[in-house]
């Protein structure tokens, strides 16, 4: 792939490059200004695939051209509008571009990152589903499958706060599903793509619904999809990390089904099920009633628990107040006498008296408490110092008995999965691809298990041991290198 076009470059005497927005397998995406449309912002997608081999170049260009044809068909307010596709000559190179509207907003991936691990609320997820499912209904009715739904391909548009579906760079018409398997193109983000996309390269409307459900559980939990899926049991474990409305959880779990036939058949069916679900917002604290303002109400005090009557408190002069206060205690007589009526002076004297009393209190009682606590602390330290060696002396005799009584327990599916992932990382293997390879060999050896999930019950222990044995054998082969008996990362 050649270097990106410099900022300020004008393409086709019309589009001025502002900056690079990103890059992918088919090329780069630029933010540009359309000088022919009142300097309106737009997006330019440059066709510049990384693989420049002749066969793959023709295939990639075919997909890029197909994108232009697909976008040209779409007319929806929550899908970027296609402008044109054109070729230009630049520095002795022929470049292919696709122009479309620029969407001002933030991707849901960026929104999730900004929350620093705190997930979206149920109300936010329900709103996202209600607003994005009609978009899927529209593209599916046009015979198009997006195939790449993920948080970074949905933008929350700033002006109206609606989600916009972007990046149709790998969509295919449903008519292409009849093509031979060897002609299928494996697309979709790891963790979000449906099993049928990853295994056979085929996709249908339920594949988009699967990816949308993964997007929802990722946003709910604030976690990566890899940590929400058990590749051994082939099940989603997202509900371990967040508690949601049971009805919403049922809908998401059905959309996450391994088999496409077990999911909802269409986006409209999902909307019909979601409509009755109501997520109650958190109660809003009611403001306190304002205090009465009339003079009569201000001078009225309700005596609770004594009499069901009111006593009118009449205003008194400052001299009467001082006299009443002086009758209560000698200290108050001093503080509230005419000489000490200045509040600042009274507060100062009170602070001094409290400070003196505090010193006396600490001297008499504080020292006693300190000595008492030191004695208790010393006793506890002595007890722990004596008890720990006694307990450690019993451990060598207890451990063999416990091991004999309990027997050797197999590792849990989660620990085995973590061990396999660690070994794959050490050998430089892609963990998701490795699991698929193990599944393929497992189903060849046990075809009757295809499509079934291995539970953690004892009845499936033998099958889990077989799966782990195949995985261990593949890892051993990979460790030997890429010779005749070895398994290289490319083989996966």
Order of alpha helices (4+ residues) and beta strands (2+ residues): beta-beta-beta-beta-alpha-beta-beta-beta-alpha-alpha-beta-beta-beta-beta-alpha-alpha-beta-beta-alpha-alpha-alpha-beta-beta-alpha-alpha-alpha-alpha-alpha-alpha-alpha
